[in-house]
Amino acid sequence: MQKPPAPSRRPVIFGVITLLLALAIGAYALLSTRQLPIGSGVALVGGPFTMVNQKGETVTDKNFLGKPMLLFFGFTYCPDICPTELQVMAAALDELGSASDGFTLLVDHGEGAADKGHA
């Protein structure tokens, strides 16, 4: 009577190599992820800007020094996101009550701003 053939080790070796490769890729992805500060209280955006207002006058960040300001980048035709975000900002200002007095809201519609120099 003949012995049945021994099972091949190739599928096992292939599985082990695949598992080790997946672990190596996962470890690399985990360790190379950039960590952002959480709750630092410092904005990760900002800086000087120049815009043209609705009267055609040039305004810069210096016009608003010492004044609280919200700057919103939206689009002239943005039916889904822009109105919702403006409502969120309005609700935040409402929640602040009289503490929101003096806030300036700047809206950059964005369309054609790069071509025409308008914001």
C-alpha positions in Angstrom: 0.0 0.0 0.0 1.3 3.4 -1.0 1.4 6.4 1.4 -0.6 9.4 0.3 1.5 12.2 -1.0 2.8 14.7 1.6 1.0 18.0 1.5 2.9 20.8 -0.3 4.5 23.4 1.9 4.2 26.1 -0.8 0.8 27.4 0.2 1.9 27.7 3.9 5.2 29.5 2.9 3.3 31.8 0.6 0.8 32.6 3.4 3.5 33.4 5.9 5.4 35.6 3.5 2.1 37.5 2.6 1.3 38.0 6.2 4.8 39.3 7.0 4.6 41.6 4.1 1.2 43.0 5.1 2.5 43.5 8.7 5.6 45.3 7.4 3.4 47.6 5.2 1.0 48.3 8.1 3.9 49.1 10.5 5.4 51.5 8.0 2.1 53.2 7.4 1.5 53.6 11.1 4.9 54.9 12.0 5.2 57.3 9.0 1.8 59.0 9.8 2.4 62.6 10.6 1.1 63.5 14.1 -0.7 66.9 14.3 -1.0 68.7 17.6 -4.3 68.1 19.3 -6.0 70.9 21.2 -3.0 73.2 20.9 -5.2 76.2 20.6 -3.0 77.4 17.7 -4.5 77.7 14.2 -2.7 75.6 11.6 -3.7 78.1 8.9 -3.4 81.8 8.5 -1.1 84.5 7.4 -1.1 87.7 5.5 -3.7 88.2 2.7 -4.9 90.8 0.2 -8.5 90.9 -1.1 -10.7 93.3 -3.1 -13.9 94.2 -1.3 -17.4 94.7 -2.8 -16.5 98.4 -3.3 -13.4 97.6 -5.3 -11.1 98.7 -2.5 -8.0 96.6 -1.6 -8.1 95.3 1.9 -5.4 93.3 3.7 -5.0 91.4 7.0 -3.7 94.7 8.5 -7.1 96.3 8.1 -8.4 93.8 10.7 -5.6 93.8 13.2 -7.0 93.4 16.7 -10.5 92.7 15.5 -12.1 89.2 15.5 -12.7 87.9 12.0 -14.1 84.8 10.2 -12.8 84.2 6.7 -14.9 81.9 4.6 -13.8 80.5 1.3 -16.8 79.5 -0.8 -18.1 79.6 -4.3 -20.8 81.7 -6.0 -22.6 78.5 -7.0 -22.3 76.0 -4.2 -25.7 74.7 -3.3 -24.7 71.9 -1.0 -21.9 72.9 1.3 -21.6 76.7 1.3 -25.0 77.5 2.7 -24.6 74.9 5.4 -21.2 76.2 6.5 -22.5 79.8 6.5 -25.4 78.6 8.8 -22.8 76.9 11.1 -20.9 80.2 11.4 -24.1 82.1 12.0 -25.2 79.7 14.7 -21.7 80.0 16.3 -22.0 83.8 16.3 -25.6 83.5 17.7 -24.3 81.3 20.5 -21.7 83.8 21.4 -24.4 86.4 21.9 -23.1 89.9 22.5 -19.5 88.6 22.6 -19.8 88.3 18.8 -20.3 92.0 18.4 -17.6 93.4 16.2 -16.9 90.2 14.4 -16.2 90.7 10.7 -17.2 87.9 8.3 -15.2 87.9 5.0 -16.4 85.7 2.2 -14.1 84.8 -0.7 -16.3 83.5 -3.4 -13.2 82.1 -5.1 -14.6 82.0 -8.7 -12.2 83.8 -11.0 -10.2 85.2 -8.1 -6.9 83.9 -9.5 -7.7 85.4 -13.0 -9.2 88.7 -12.0 -7.4 89.5 -8.7 -10.8 89.7 -6.9 -11.8 87.8 -3.8 
